[in-house]
């Protein structure tokens, strides 16, 4: 008698279930007990099937390699047994001879009645069901169950839960059916307990930890996932380390190994990076050699941004190569390659670099194929391309095009690459994008010393109907002000690179503390912006607005009482901006210059001319330290009439720390009301620096000085107005935190030059968020 038995799991002692993985044992037993030599000679008269319930006996007989009329052959019986197990239909199979009959006794594998999951909270049932292969009304086997266990555990590992455990259990039902239950212990997220580096001498562990994305688990990272172990992130960390060392002169650097070890309880990881720093290199001779006829070396020399004596910087070399390609393109040489040839001097630790400019393969743009955009129109993507069909192919233009598409913010992933075209000198450009949500519904909260608590509700669609248009509706309310705003922008007006749009707004503001009146303004603004160069931008606009001064206090200045009522302003505006900063949000180098003008009097009640100029220069002092030097000034004068108080300039608060909002400048001596000035200037110096805390906390400190003055009230009749051009100055320090809930800023300002009638404040707090 031959048999094979297997158990699904030790916890299922009540159910005996065989497995194809255990075939070798019964085959060996069969070979020993029922081999051809041990079987009496004879011929099979019939094949009897015992134990079949769902499966037709004829189906079982069809899997046998012998039948009636065949001799009893041990090898064929072995093969028949193997084939029956390989079907996965049976948990147990016996083949024996009974006289001249071959009796096949089977125990059928149960059929799954239903599948359930228990203990899963992080991953829903539907996601787990899609991951496994077993289904209801499918034959259950141990092999498939174990495979599904591994699939579920892998799904949890991809979510950072390496301690997850899955135990399958079955519940026996009637008619040889079972319910399959996967009992899941999800376990905690597998955090990174410790990151260490081996072989680093130039940079310590703390410095290198700031370079990589993976972080050690800390209490303040409760809103971040960077302290959760992710093998893909760890692979990227190796590249970040390589870039960092190459940027700092270590041309021979490599990461020899990166190992992640689970703690014994399988809950956390220890990560170890083993590095080989090598020597630090300086640049030796840096030369450019042109092998392109008509393109002189002298014409390209100005594009070289590296020089002898600099520490080797791979990023700077790449930037220089791109600059040379750009310069050659500007000189109508579209088909060039720039190859850096490096010669190491290991004794002097220098690198001589020769940038060889050669003729590249002449190629033209064939087709531009755009894929992946379901909602966004092809035209929105295509108009950001600096290349069109039949243009000379240019790598630098291709890279700039990719950046422009990414800067749209419509896509989570943008890949721009080339493929051989249909003809030899053509290159097809493939643009593959993955769309992301461009609609925003945000609720905001905040606090400022000037306005107190504030709240904001905003709805915005940055890619309206897939056309790249921007529509925004927002409301901001605080104890002292309110704003309702509707804005729309068409980035390619008249199919040209013209950003045209409009703003409808209604604002109210309580100015009782500063100037004893309330202000209400309702208006419409039209705007048109276009780029003159990559850094220079021109904005033109038109505004018509009704402004109302009301709720004037009985004790208010006579100059304010005279302005109670409504006026209409119709004005044209222009603004010229030259922006050469490395970042518009958090600049660390470069500068920005702006000049704006507003002429009111194109209709309406108000006639005035306003001019404002601003400049800021950012200097990177050292790693994380940035010095900013800024200045601004402006003037406004009435054309045949006085300038309304709400059109004058005010300094103080966030614009001049150490003083209240409107706390310096012309004032009615008898009432204390701030009147604003028709001219002002201000100069600010600020040094921002890290506070020694981890970079991802986003906490930085700053030291600042504000120096300036404001003066000028055209009509002072009937009021005791103090209006002098006295210099004010303040100094102080502050702390900013880019928290997950918004930017929180605290400044402590100390006035060092002030007038007796100025109003000062020491601490200013601002906090804003969108969520």
Residue pairs with C-beta under 8 A, 6 or more apart in sequence:
1 33
1 94
1 96
2 26
2 29
2 30
2 33
2 34
2 81
2 94
2 95
2 96
3 26
3 29
3 92
3 93
3 94
4 18
4 22
4 23
4 25
4 26
4 29
4 85
4 92
4 93
5 16
5 18
5 22
5 91
5 92
6 16
6 17
6 18
6 19
6 21
6 22
6 91
6 142
7 13
7 15
7 16
7 17
8 15
8 17
8 142
8 145
8 168
8 170
9 167
9 168
9 169
11 167
11 169
12 169
12 170
14 172
15 170
15 172
15 178
16 91
16 92
16 107
17 91
17 109
17 110
17 140
17 141
17 142
18 85
18 90
18 91
18 92
18 93
18 107
18 109
18 142
19 91
19 141
19 142
19 143
20 85
20 86
20 88
20 141
20 143
21 142
21 143
23 81
23 82
23 85
23 86
26 81
26 85
26 93
27 78
27 81
27 82
30 74
30 77
30 78
30 81
30 95
31 74
31 78
34 74
34 77
34 95
34 96
34 97
35 74
36 72
36 73
36 74
36 75
37 74
38 74
39 72
39 74
39 97
40 72
40 97
41 71
41 72
42 71
42 72
42 100
43 69
43 70
43 71
43 72
43 100
44 66
44 67
44 68
44 69
44 70
44 71
44 72
44 100
44 101
44 102
45 68
45 99
45 100
45 101
46 68
46 100
46 101
46 102
47 61
47 64
47 67
47 68
47 101
47 102
47 103
47 104
48 98
48 101
48 102
48 103
48 104
49 57
49 60
49 61
49 104
49 106
50 103
50 104
50 105
50 106
51 105
51 106
51 107
51 108
52 60
52 106
52 108
53 108
53 175
53 176
54 108
54 111
54 176
55 89
55 106
55 108
60 84
60 104
60 106
61 67
61 104
63 80
63 83
63 84
63 87
64 80
64 83
64 84
64 104
65 76
65 79
65 80
65 83
66 73
66 76
66 77
66 80
66 102
70 76
72 97
72 102
77 95
77 102
80 95
81 93
81 95
84 90
84 93
84 104
84 106
85 93
88 109
88 139
88 141
88 143
88 144
89 108
89 109
89 139
90 106
90 107
90 108
90 109
91 107
91 108
91 109
91 110
92 106
92 107
93 104
93 105
93 106
93 107
94 103
94 104
94 105
94 106
95 102
95 103
95 104
95 105
96 102
96 103
96 105
97 103
108 176
109 139
109 140
109 141
110 139
110 140
110 170
110 172
110 176
110 177
110 178
111 137
111 138
111 139
111 140
111 176
111 177
111 178
112 134
112 135
112 136
112 137
112 138
112 139
112 140
112 177
112 178
112 179
112 180
113 136
113 173
113 177
113 178
113 179
114 136
114 179
114 180
115 129
115 132
115 134
115 135
115 136
115 179
115 180
115 181
115 182
116 179
116 180
116 181
116 182
117 125
117 128
117 129
117 181
117 182
117 184
118 181
118 182
118 183
118 184
119 183
119 184
119 185
119 186
120 128
120 184
120 186
121 186
122 156
122 159
122 161
122 186
123 155
123 156
123 159
123 186
127 155
128 152
128 155
128 182
131 148
131 151
131 152
131 155
132 148
132 151
132 152
133 144
133 147
133 148
133 151
134 140
134 144
134 145
134 148
134 180
140 170
140 178
140 180
145 168
145 180
146 168
148 168
148 182
149 166
149 167
149 168
149 182
152 164
152 166
152 182
152 184
153 164
153 165
153 166
156 162
156 164
156 186
156 187
157 164
159 189
160 189
160 190
160 225
160 228
160 229
160 230
161 186
161 187
161 188
161 189
161 190
162 187
162 190
162 229
162 262
162 266
162 267
162 269
163 187
163 188
163 190
163 265
163 266
163 267
164 184
164 185
164 186
164 187
165 184
165 185
165 187
166 182
166 183
166 184
166 185
167 182
167 183
167 185
168 180
168 181
168 182
168 183
169 180
169 181
169 183
170 178
170 179
170 180
170 181
171 178
171 179
171 181
172 178
173 179
187 266
187 267
188 267
189 228
190 228
190 229
190 262
190 266
190 267
190 268
190 269
191 217
191 227
191 228
191 229
191 267
191 268
191 269
192 214
192 215
192 216
192 217
192 227
192 228
192 229
192 268
192 269
192 271
193 216
193 217
193 263
193 268
193 269
193 270
194 216
194 270
194 271
195 205
195 209
195 212
195 214
195 215
195 216
195 271
195 272
195 273
196 205
196 270
196 271
196 272
196 273
197 205
197 208
197 272
197 273
197 274
197 275
198 272
198 273
198 274
198 275
199 256
199 274
199 275
199 276
199 277
200 208
200 275
200 277
201 277
202 248
202 250
202 277
202 280
203 244
208 241
208 244
208 273
209 215
209 216
210 694
210 695
211 240
211 241
211 244
212 237
212 240
212 241
213 226
213 233
213 236
213 237
213 240
214 226
214 227
214 229
214 230
214 233
214 234
214 237
214 271
215 221
215 224
215 226
215 227
215 694
215 696
216 227
217 227
217 268
218 227
218 694
220 697
221 227
221 696
223 740
224 696
226 233
226 696
229 260
229 269
229 271
231 260
234 258
234 260
234 271
235 258
237 258
237 273
238 255
238 258
238 273
241 253
241 255
241 273
241 275
242 253
242 254
242 255
243 314
243 315
245 253
245 275
245 277
246 253
246 312
246 313
246 314
246 315
247 313
247 314
247 315
248 280
248 311
248 313
249 280
249 281
249 282
249 311
249 312
249 313
250 277
250 278
250 279
250 280
250 281
250 312
251 278
251 281
251 312
251 314
251 342
251 344
251 351
252 276
252 277
252 278
252 279
253 275
253 276
253 277
253 278
254 275
254 276
254 278
255 273
255 274
255 275
255 276
256 274
256 275
256 276
257 272
257 273
257 274
258 271
258 272
258 273
258 274
259 271
259 272
259 274
260 269
260 270
260 271
261 269
261 270
261 271
261 272
262 268
262 269
263 269
263 270
279 346
279 349
280 311
280 312
280 349
281 311
281 312
281 344
281 349
281 350
281 351
282 309
282 310
282 311
282 312
282 349
282 350
282 351
283 306
283 307
283 308
283 309
283 310
283 311
283 312
283 350
283 351
283 352
283 353
284 308
284 343
284 345
284 348
284 350
284 351
284 352
284 353
285 308
285 352
285 353
285 354
286 304
286 306
286 307
286 308
286 352
286 353
286 355
287 353
287 354
287 355
288 297
288 300
288 301
288 304
288 324
288 354
288 355
288 357
289 297
289 354
289 355
289 356
289 357
290 296
290 297
290 300
290 357
291 356
291 357
291 358
291 359
292 328
292 333
292 336
292 357
292 358
292 359
294 333
295 328
295 331
295 333
295 336
295 357
297 357
299 327
299 331
300 324
300 327
300 328
300 357
302 327
303 320
303 323
303 324
303 326
303 327
304 320
304 323
304 324
304 355
305 316
305 319
305 320
305 323
306 313
306 316
306 317
306 320
306 353
310 316
312 351
317 340
317 353
320 355
321 338
321 340
321 355
322 396
322 399
324 338
324 355
324 357
325 336
325 338
325 394
325 395
325 396
326 396
328 334
328 336
328 357
329 394
329 396
329 397
334 392
334 393
334 394
335 359
335 360
335 361
335 362
335 363
335 392
335 393
336 357
336 358
336 359
336 360
337 357
337 358
337 359
337 360
338 355
338 356
338 357
338 358
339 355
339 356
339 358
340 353
340 354
340 355
340 356
341 353
341 354
341 355
341 356
342 351
342 352
342 353
343 351
343 352
343 353
343 354
344 350
344 351
345 351
345 352
361 425
362 392
362 425
363 392
363 393
363 425
363 426
363 427
364 390
364 391
364 392
364 393
364 425
364 426
364 427
365 387
365 388
365 389
365 390
365 391
365 392
365 393
365 426
365 427
365 428
365 429
366 389
366 421
366 422
366 423
366 426
366 427
366 428
366 429
367 389
367 421
367 428
367 429
368 382
368 385
368 387
368 388
368 389
368 428
368 429
368 431
369 428
369 429
369 430
369 431
370 378
370 381
370 382
370 431
370 433
371 430
371 431
371 432
371 433
372 411
372 432
372 433
372 434
372 435
373 381
373 433
373 435
373 466
374 435
375 435
375 463
375 466
376 410
376 411
376 433
376 435
376 463
376 466
376 468
377 466
377 467
377 468
380 408
380 410
380 463
380 466
380 467
380 468
381 405
381 431
381 433
383 492
383 497
384 401
384 404
384 405
384 408
385 401
385 404
385 405
385 429
385 431
386 394
386 397
386 398
386 400
386 401
386 404
387 393
387 394
387 397
387 398
387 401
387 429
393 418
393 427
398 416
398 418
398 429
401 416
402 414
402 416
405 411
405 414
405 416
405 431
405 433
406 414
408 463
408 468
409 438
409 462
410 433
410 435
410 436
410 438
410 462
410 463
410 468
411 433
411 434
411 435
411 436
412 434
412 435
412 436
413 432
413 433
413 434
414 431
414 432
414 433
414 434
415 430
415 431
415 432
415 433
416 429
416 430
416 431
416 432
417 429
417 430
417 432
418 427
418 428
418 429
418 430
419 427
419 428
419 430
420 426
420 427
420 428
421 427
421 428
422 428
438 461
438 462
438 463
439 460
439 461
439 462
440 458
440 459
440 460
440 461
440 462
441 458
441 459
442 456
442 457
442 458
442 459
442 460
442 770
442 771
443 455
443 456
443 457
443 458
443 770
443 771
444 454
444 455
444 456
444 457
444 458
444 476
444 742
444 768
444 769
444 770
444 771
445 453
445 454
445 455
445 456
445 768
445 769
446 453
446 454
446 455
446 456
446 742
446 766
446 767
446 768
446 769
447 453
447 454
447 765
447 766
447 767
448 454
448 478
448 654
448 764
448 765
448 766
448 767
448 768
449 653
449 761
449 763
449 764
449 765
449 766
450 480
450 653
450 654
450 661
451 478
451 479
451 480
451 481
452 478
452 479
452 480
453 478
453 479
454 476
454 477
454 478
454 479
454 768
455 476
455 477
455 478
456 474
456 475
456 476
456 477
456 770
457 474
457 475
458 472
458 473
458 474
458 475
458 770
459 472
459 473
459 474
460 470
460 471
460 472
460 473
460 474
461 470
461 471
461 472
462 470
463 469
463 470
464 470
464 471
468 491
468 492
469 488
469 489
469 490
469 491
470 487
470 488
470 489
470 491
470 501
471 487
471 488
472 485
472 486
472 487
472 488
473 485
473 486
474 483
474 484
474 485
475 482
475 483
475 484
475 485
476 482
476 483
477 483
479 510
480 509
480 510
481 507
481 508
481 509
481 510
482 507
482 508
482 509
483 505
483 506
483 507
484 505
484 506
484 507
485 503
485 504
485 505
485 506
486 503
486 504
486 505
487 501
487 502
487 503
487 504
488 501
488 502
489 499
489 500
489 501
490 499
490 500
490 501
491 497
491 499
492 498
493 499
493 500
493 528
496 530
497 530
497 531
498 528
498 529
498 530
499 527
499 528
499 529
499 530
500 526
500 527
500 528
500 529
501 526
501 527
502 524
502 525
502 526
502 527
503 523
503 524
503 525
503 527
504 523
504 524
505 521
505 522
505 523
505 525
506 520
506 521
506 522
507 519
507 520
507 521
507 522
508 518
508 519
508 520
508 521
509 518
509 519
509 520
510 518
511 517
511 518
511 519
512 518
512 551
512 553
514 650
514 660
514 661
514 662
514 673
514 674
515 556
515 557
515 560
515 645
515 662
515 673
515 674
515 675
515 676
516 552
516 553
516 555
516 556
516 557
516 560
516 671
516 673
517 549
517 550
517 551
517 552
517 553
517 556
517 560
517 564
517 645
518 549
518 550
518 551
519 547
519 548
519 549
519 646
520 547
520 548
520 550
521 545
521 546
521 547
521 548
521 646
522 545
522 546
523 543
523 544
523 545
523 546
523 569
524 543
524 544
524 545
525 541
525 542
525 543
525 545
526 541
526 542
526 543
527 539
527 540
527 541
527 542
528 539
528 540
528 541
529 537
529 538
529 539
529 540
530 537
530 538
531 537
531 538
532 538
535 578
535 579
535 580
536 576
536 577
536 578
537 576
537 577
537 578
537 579
538 574
538 575
538 576
538 577
539 573
539 574
539 575
539 576
539 577
540 572
540 573
540 574
541 572
541 573
541 574
541 575
542 570
542 571
542 572
542 573
542 602
543 569
543 570
543 571
543 573
543 598
544 568
544 569
544 570
544 571
544 603
544 604
545 568
545 569
546 566
546 567
546 568
547 566
547 567
547 568
547 569
547 644
547 646
548 565
548 566
549 560
549 563
549 564
549 565
549 566
549 644
549 645
549 646
550 564
550 565
552 560
552 561
552 564
555 671
556 671
556 673
557 668
557 670
557 671
557 673
557 675
557 719
558 668
558 718
558 719
559 645
559 668
559 675
559 713
559 715
559 716
559 718
559 719
559 721
560 645
560 668
560 673
560 675
563 644
563 645
567 604
567 605
567 606
567 644
568 603
568 604
568 605
568 606
569 600
569 604
569 605
569 606
569 647
570 600
570 601
570 602
570 603
570 604
570 606
571 598
571 599
571 600
571 601
571 602
571 604
571 606
572 598
572 599
572 602
573 596
573 597
573 598
573 599
574 596
574 597
575 594
575 595
575 596
575 597
576 594
576 595
576 596
577 592
577 593
577 594
578 592
578 593
578 594
579 590
579 592
580 590
580 591
580 592
581 587
581 589
581 590
581 591
581 592
581 618
582 588
582 589
582 590
582 618
587 618
587 626
587 628
588 618
588 620
588 626
589 618
589 619
589 620
589 626
590 617
590 618
591 615
591 616
591 617
591 618
592 614
592 615
592 616
593 613
593 614
593 615
594 612
594 613
594 614
594 615
595 611
595 612
595 613
596 611
596 612
596 613
597 609
597 610
597 611
597 612
598 608
598 609
598 610
599 608
599 609
600 606
600 607
600 608
600 609
600 610
601 607
601 608
601 639
606 641
606 644
606 647
607 638
607 639
607 640
607 641
608 636
608 637
608 638
608 639
608 641
608 643
608 647
609 636
609 637
609 639
610 634
610 635
610 636
610 647
611 634
611 635
611 636
612 632
612 633
612 634
613 632
613 633
613 634
614 630
614 631
614 632
615 630
615 631
615 632
616 628
616 629
616 630
616 631
617 628
617 629
617 630
618 626
618 627
618 628
619 626
619 627
619 628
619 629
620 626
621 627
621 687
624 689
624 690
624 695
624 700
625 687
625 688
625 689
625 690
626 687
626 688
626 689
627 685
627 686
627 687
628 684
628 685
628 686
628 687
628 688
629 683
629 684
629 685
630 683
630 684
630 685
630 686
631 681
631 682
631 683
631 684
632 681
632 682
633 679
633 680
633 681
633 682
634 649
634 679
634 680
634 681
635 678
635 679
635 680
635 712
636 643
636 647
636 648
636 649
636 678
636 679
637 643
637 678
637 714
638 714
642 714
642 715
643 678
643 714
645 675
645 676
648 675
648 676
648 677
648 678
648 712
648 713
649 665
649 676
649 677
649 678
649 679
649 680
649 710
650 661
650 662
650 665
650 674
650 676
650 677
650 710
651 659
651 662
651 663
651 664
651 665
651 677
651 680
651 682
651 708
651 710
652 659
652 660
652 661
652 662
652 663
652 664
652 665
652 759
653 659
653 660
653 661
653 662
653 663
653 764
654 764
654 766
655 682
656 663
656 664
656 682
656 706
656 708
656 728
656 730
657 704
657 706
657 730
657 732
657 734
657 747
657 749
657 764
658 706
658 730
658 731
658 732
658 749
658 750
658 751
658 760
658 761
658 762
659 728
659 730
659 749
659 751
659 754
659 758
659 759
659 760
659 761
660 759
660 760
660 761
662 674
662 676
662 759
663 674
663 758
663 759
663 760
663 761
664 710
664 728
664 754
664 755
664 758
664 759
665 674
665 675
665 676
665 677
665 680
665 710
665 711
666 674
666 675
666 676
666 677
666 710
666 711
666 712
666 713
666 721
666 722
666 723
667 673
667 674
667 675
667 721
667 722
667 757
668 675
668 719
668 720
668 721
669 720
669 721
669 722
669 757
670 719
670 720
672 757
675 713
675 721
675 723
676 710
676 713
677 710
677 711
677 712
677 713
677 723
678 711
678 712
678 713
678 714
679 710
679 711
679 712
680 708
680 709
680 710
680 711
681 708
681 709
682 706
682 707
682 708
683 706
683 707
683 708
684 704
684 705
684 706
684 707
685 704
685 705
686 702
686 703
686 704
686 705
687 702
687 703
687 704
688 700
688 701
688 702
689 700
689 701
689 702
689 703
690 699
690 700
690 701
691 699
691 700
691 701
691 735
693 699
697 737
698 736
698 737
698 738
698 739
699 735
699 736
699 737
699 738
700 735
700 736
701 733
701 734
701 735
701 736
702 733
702 734
702 735
702 736
703 731
703 732
703 733
704 731
704 732
704 733
704 734
704 747
704 749
705 729
705 730
705 731
706 728
706 729
706 730
706 731
706 749
707 727
707 728
707 729
707 753
708 727
708 728
708 729
709 725
709 726
709 727
709 728
711 723
711 724
711 725
711 726
712 723
713 721
713 723
716 723
722 755
722 757
724 755
726 753
726 755
727 753
728 751
728 753
728 754
728 755
728 758
729 751
729 752
729 753
730 749
730 750
730 751
730 752
730 753
731 749
731 750
731 752
732 747
732 748
732 749
732 750
733 747
733 748
734 745
734 746
734 747
734 748
735 745
735 746
736 743
736 744
736 745
736 746
737 743
737 744
737 745
739 769
741 769
741 771
742 767
742 768
742 769
742 770
743 766
743 767
743 768
744 765
744 766
744 767
745 764
745 765
745 766
745 767
746 763
746 764
746 765
747 763
747 764
748 762
748 763
749 761
749 762
749 764
750 762
751 758
751 760
754 760
